[in-house]
Amino acid sequence: MDKILNIRNLSKRYGPVQAVDSLSLEVPKGSVFGILGPNGSGKTTTLGMLLGVTKPDSGDFSWFGKPLNFETKQKLGAILETPNFYPYMSAVENLKVVAQIKEIGNANIDGVLKTVNLNTRANSKFKTYSLGMKQRLAIASALLSNPEVLVLDEPTNGLDPQGIAEIRALIKDIASQGITVIIASHLLD
């Protein structure tokens, strides 16, 4: 099976805190891959390094057998930490802003809203959304560019049991479409 991601001895320190210590792993194409650990264990730091937000102190990684660059970034959709949207704008308006930033056009907006089951609330203001709906909109924004890999940092954080079940079902549906999903979570279940 092809490897989407290869990590070799990745490390990151913040002063006296060793956030990530010689992490090595491979993520197979087409998998739903979980990075599990308690709060403060370096999951978000690891994802930040893999997405080019944080610079590693040592080690290296490759996406699709290549270093992180413009070409490989185009194949990634990600939610890192808390997603932010304009509260006074609708889902459609917020996704148009995201599409403009990503320079990808608006053609996929209706499709991603349907994928995350927000099509009936597409014109509602973001500030009227529940936490679960906000998470689903964040996933929609990550899917806008038709990525090969979806990276999700704590996608069920703060959700009630129904919201958690909805996000899990959504992740399974996305994975069934051939998208590799990488999830960081502190929840074993």
Secondary structure as GFF3:
##gff-version 3
##sequence-region A 1 189
A	DSSP	beta_strand	3	14	.	.	.	ID=ss1
A	DSSP	beta_strand	17	28	.	.	.	ID=ss2
A	DSSP	beta_strand	32	36	.	.	.	ID=ss3
A	DSSP	alpha_helix	43	50	.	.	.	ID=ss4
A	DSSP	beta_strand	58	63	.	.	.	ID=ss5
A	DSSP	alpha_helix	70	73	.	.	.	ID=ss6
A	DSSP	beta_strand	76	79	.	.	.	ID=ss7
A	DSSP	alpha_helix	91	102	.	.	.	ID=ss8
A	DSSP	alpha_helix	109	115	.	.	.	ID=ss9
A	DSSP	three_ten_helix	119	121	.	.	.	ID=ss10
A	DSSP	three_ten_helix	126	128	.	.	.	ID=ss11
A	DSSP	alpha_helix	131	143	.	.	.	ID=ss12
A	DSSP	beta_strand	149	153	.	.	.	ID=ss13
A	DSSP	alpha_helix	161	176	.	.	.	ID=ss14
A	DSSP	beta_strand	180	185	.	.	.	ID=ss15
###
